[in-house]
């Protein structure tokens, strides 16, 4: 893979994104290894603080309203030995992240497997040109210090902001006036998970 120093010595392994938006190829949704989503942020590992989760939900609602792009986040303790690529792809397809094939917009799924020390970004095909593999991996390096410190909500927020800025530049929209600024929030306490 072309992941420079980005993920080489990191706690979390950054894997390049893969398109999941081939809904036209599969007549029915794939089965997700996770329960149905309850919102844009689904913290099954319980590592994102409630205030950050609410702010991310609001930000992702605005992104969907403004650009027709759905951004979903899922945290799990582990993929249970399953490859994170296959696991995250099954979640993205099973949840139906993004609009149906042929409609404008796109979809992203960020999956963090906390105990596995891995993360994965899945993109719909409609976003591949806007966020190629190399760009997604490079932008993902903003999470490294926060992940190492156990501040998962902060890590997700930083990466989401970087991805949204990239999409704003490429697609010509802006969330600037509507975006919630999280910098003034109280510091997130590190969440340490038992190995």
Secondary structure, 3 states (H helix, E strand, C coil): CCCCHHHHCCCCEEECCCECCCCCCCCCCCCCCCCCCCCCEEECCCCCCHHHHHHHHHHHHHHHHHHCEEEEEEEECCCCCCCHHHHHHHHHHHHCCCCCCCCCCEEEEEEEECCCCEEEEEECHHHCCCCCHHHHHHHHHHHHHHHHCCCHHHHHHHHHHHHHHHHHHHHCCCCCCCCCCCCCCCCCCCCCCCC
